[in-house]
Amino acid sequence: MTTRRIFTHEQCLIEFARELKKEARDNFRAWSHMNAVEAESRRRAYNVVFHLLKRKAEQHGIPLADLGLVDFELPQESL
């Protein structure tokens, strides 16, 4: 596997946000097959991480639009 060089912290944060959103969406598919309490627990954990990411981006002047997080919400269905 090749690794491309990320030249700025902002670029790193953008890549992290993109991967985190993908991971959350992929995990959501499995949530519908889980115990409801476990699924809710995972959703809450992801919410905390997204909240921290959004807060830190705003504190450092990184637009949420650049991270694709302006309107991003975790799915609620099937929980």
C-alpha positions as CSV (number, residue, x, y, z in Angstrom):
1,M,0.0,0.0,0.0
2,T,1.3,3.4,-0.9
3,T,0.9,6.4,1.4
4,R,0.7,9.9,0.0
5,R,2.2,12.7,1.9
6,I,-0.2,15.2,3.6
7,F,1.4,18.6,3.7
8,T,-0.9,20.5,6.0
9,H,-2.6,19.8,9.3
10,E,-5.8,21.0,7.7
11,Q,-5.5,18.4,4.9
12,C,-5.0,15.8,7.6
13,L,-8.1,16.9,9.4
14,I,-10.1,16.8,6.1
15,E,-8.9,13.3,5.4
16,F,-9.7,12.2,9.0
17,A,-13.2,13.6,8.8
18,R,-13.8,11.9,5.5
19,E,-12.7,8.5,6.8
20,L,-14.6,9.0,10.1
21,K,-17.8,9.7,8.1
22,K,-17.2,6.6,5.9
23,E,-16.6,4.4,9.0
24,A,-19.7,5.7,10.7
25,R,-21.8,5.0,7.7
26,D,-20.4,1.5,7.2
27,N,-20.9,0.7,10.9
28,F,-24.5,1.9,10.7
29,R,-25.3,-1.0,8.4
30,A,-24.3,-3.4,11.2
31,W,-26.2,-1.4,13.9
32,S,-29.5,-2.6,12.5
33,H,-28.5,-6.2,13.4
34,M,-27.3,-5.4,16.9
35,N,-28.9,-5.2,20.3
36,A,-30.7,-1.8,20.5
37,V,-28.7,-0.8,23.6
38,E,-25.4,-1.6,21.9
39,A,-26.4,0.2,18.8
40,E,-27.4,3.3,20.7
41,S,-24.1,3.2,22.7
42,R,-22.1,3.2,19.4
43,R,-24.1,6.0,18.0
44,R,-23.5,8.1,21.1
45,A,-19.7,7.4,20.9
46,Y,-19.6,8.5,17.3
47,N,-21.6,11.6,18.2
48,V,-19.0,12.5,20.8
49,V,-16.2,12.2,18.3
50,F,-18.0,14.2,15.7
51,H,-18.9,16.9,18.2
52,L,-15.2,17.2,19.3
53,L,-14.0,17.3,15.7
54,K,-16.5,20.0,14.8
55,R,-15.6,22.1,17.9
56,K,-11.9,21.9,17.3
57,A,-12.2,22.7,13.6
58,E,-14.3,25.8,14.5
59,Q,-11.8,26.8,17.2
60,H,-8.9,26.7,14.6
61,G,-10.8,28.4,11.9
62,I,-11.3,25.4,9.7
63,P,-14.7,25.7,7.9
64,L,-16.9,22.8,8.6
65,A,-17.8,22.8,4.9
66,D,-14.2,21.9,4.1
67,L,-14.6,18.9,6.4
68,G,-18.0,17.9,4.9
69,L,-19.5,18.3,8.4
70,V,-21.9,21.2,8.0
71,D,-25.1,19.2,7.8
72,F,-23.7,15.8,8.7
73,E,-25.8,13.8,11.2
74,L,-25.6,10.2,12.1
75,P,-28.5,8.1,10.9
76,Q,-31.2,7.5,13.6
77,E,-33.2,4.8,11.8
78,S,-33.3,1.3,13.2
79,L,-32.1,2.3,16.6
